[in-house]
Amino acid sequence: MIKRLIGMLFISLACTSLVNAEAIKKEKIPEKKQEKAKPIAAKKLFGFVLKGADLKAKAIGYYTRGCLSGGQPLAVNGEAWQAMRLSRNRNWGHPVLIKFIEEFAKKVKEEDGWNGILVGDLSQPRGGPMLSGHRSHQMGLDADIWLNEMPDKRMTYKEREEISAVSMLDKTRLAVNPNVWTENHVKVIKRATQFKAVQRVLVHPAIKKALCKAAGDDRDWLRKVRPWWGHHYHMHIRLKCTEPSCKAQGGTPAGDGCGKPLDYWFKLLTRPVKPKKKPKGPPKKPRVKDLNWMPKACRVVLKAGDPPLLKARQLNEEIELPVRKAVAKAEETDDKLGELIESTETDSSVKP
């Protein structure tokens, strides 16, 4: 009898253990939440690399979403040009762009009555999105040329940082200022359009209107000159794609772009400003444009030579370049660029 009771007790305990085990399986045990690494903005990765990629020259992607392989720096001083805002380190471009600027500056000096040109932003050493300012200029095929004539003297570093470009607009901001706008401005802008490599030249609508008036019967070149917001103190010259890795921009519309197309721009400039509506609900977090937003080939461009990365996670992107350079020398960081690129890889990478 006792043996039978002991046997029944063991069976009961075994059954209870099985039931408990099954309950544990069904029970959802909360897993430890893993903190996702915050995506690093592509503009930080590109903006904190100080040298070009020692690779074959290529414009990759598109003007507003791409990068530059094998970029070259434009010399700070040339026979007919001086580079401005040197602290930005944006005097890099595709070899085709560098050659164009050198030839364009020479022609302006020899034939258009200017001492030479002042060159603003081109691209960063490896192209890509910039820490501030431009949305384009990412492939090394865009150049900002100031509408100030180059002075007779060679400017100091400080002067290049502090001197401002001159606006061509009058007080109404709907017409050029006759006190600063000259016939030579017409010649210089026209000169830019004469190069086959140039895809379009962007200027303020008021400047386009002045060019339409000054052109006379020779109007073919006006087709390349396109009105765009801003651009009243510089012209933005964009070159055509140089290789298959670059996505071309659509061609310019037929005609000279004067008349009705230009009238539309002045309607935009004079329309009343509507008050901004308050957004409903909590503000949406802006999407971080990391490397997954860019062409895959841009990872190779960034990794080339495995350059040390400035502390992209901590370093404030508003810090001026001279300070960033000093930080770069002080911190040969363990944080290699290649490691950061690999840590951001996903299957959703954008193809060029």
HELIX and SHEET records of a PDB file:
HELIX    1   1 ILE A    2  LYS A   26  1                                  25    
HELIX    2   2 ALA A   42  GLY A   47  1                                   6    
HELIX    3   3 LEU A   86  ARG A   88  5                                   3    
HELIX    4   4 PRO A   95  GLU A  111  1                                  17    
HELIX    5   5 TYR A  157  GLU A  162  1                                   6    
HELIX    6   6 GLU A  183  THR A  193  1                                  11    
HELIX    7   7 PRO A  205  ALA A  214  1                                  10    
HELIX    8   8 ASP A  220  LYS A  224  5                                   5    
HELIX    9   9 LYS A  260  THR A  270  1                                  11    
HELIX   10  10 LEU A  291  TRP A  293  5                                   3    
HELIX   11  11 ALA A  297  LYS A  303  1                                   7    
HELIX   12  12 LEU A  321  ALA A  330  1                                  10    
HELIX   13  13 LEU A  337  SER A  343  1                                   7    
SHEET    1   A 2 LYS A  58  TYR A  62  0                                        
SHEET    2   A 2 ARG A  65  SER A  69 -1                                        
SHEET    1   B 2 GLN A  72  PRO A  73  0                                        
SHEET    2   B 2 TRP A  92  GLY A  93 -1                                        
SHEET    1   C 6 TRP A  81  ALA A  83  0                                        
SHEET    2   C 6 ILE A 117  VAL A 119  1                                        
SHEET    3   C 6 ASP A 142  GLU A 149 -1                                        
SHEET    4   C 6 HIS A 234  LEU A 239 -1                                        
SHEET    5   C 6 VAL A 198  VAL A 203 -1                                        
SHEET    6   C 6 VAL A 225  PRO A 227  1                                        
END                                                                             
